[in-house]
């Protein structure tokens, strides 16, 4: 799933908010009461949140790399 396929309301979440929602979904999917039809939607949401977190980490890695390069220049 590409970044542009992630809904805006997911993109606006902080890392903590996304992680909390992922934990909620995982708990729901692991429960004995989970039904297949809602699980499919939950799984798709989980993928969107995971991709959003991946993008956040990629941005942080770029920021850290840029800072590291600046420090080495000095």
C-alpha positions in Angstrom: 0.0 0.0 0.0 1.4 3.3 -1.0 1.5 6.4 1.2 -1.2 8.1 -1.0 -3.6 5.2 -0.2 -3.5 6.0 3.5 -6.6 8.0 4.5 -5.9 11.6 5.7 -7.4 10.8 9.1 -4.8 8.1 9.5 -2.0 10.3 8.3 -3.0 12.9 10.9 -2.4 10.5 13.8 0.6 10.7 16.0 2.8 7.6 16.5 1.2 7.0 19.9 -2.3 7.3 18.6 -1.6 4.9 15.7 0.1 2.5 18.1 -2.8 2.6 20.5 -5.3 2.0 17.7 -3.2 -1.0 16.5 -3.2 -2.4 20.0 -7.0 -2.1 20.2 -7.5 -3.8 16.8 -5.1 -6.6 17.7 -7.0 -7.2 21.0 -10.2 -7.3 19.1 -8.9 -9.7 16.5 -7.5 -12.0 19.2 -10.7 -12.2 21.1 -12.9 -15.2 20.8 -15.9 -13.1 19.8 -14.2 -11.7 16.6 -16.2 -12.4 13.4 -14.8 -12.8 10.0 -16.6 -9.9 8.3 -15.5 -7.3 10.7 -12.1 -8.8 11.0 -11.4 -8.1 7.3 -12.1 -4.4 7.8 -10.0 -4.3 11.0 -7.1 -6.0 9.1 -7.3 -3.4 6.4 -7.2 -0.7 9.0 -4.3 -2.3 10.7 -2.3 -2.3 7.4 -3.1 1.4 6.9 -1.9 2.2 10.4 1.2 0.1 10.0 2.1 1.9 6.7 1.6 5.2 8.4 3.9 4.3 11.2 6.5 3.1 8.7 6.3 6.5 6.9 6.8 8.3 10.2 9.9 6.2 11.0 11.3 6.8 7.5 10.9 10.6 8.0 12.7 10.4 11.4 15.5 8.4 9.9 16.0 11.1 7.2 16.0 13.8 9.8 18.5 12.0 12.0 20.7 11.3 9.0 20.6 15.0 8.0 21.5 16.1 11.6 24.3 13.5 11.7 25.8 14.9 8.4 25.6 18.5 9.8 27.4 17.4 12.9 30.2 15.7 10.9 30.6 18.9 8.8 31.4 20.9 11.9 
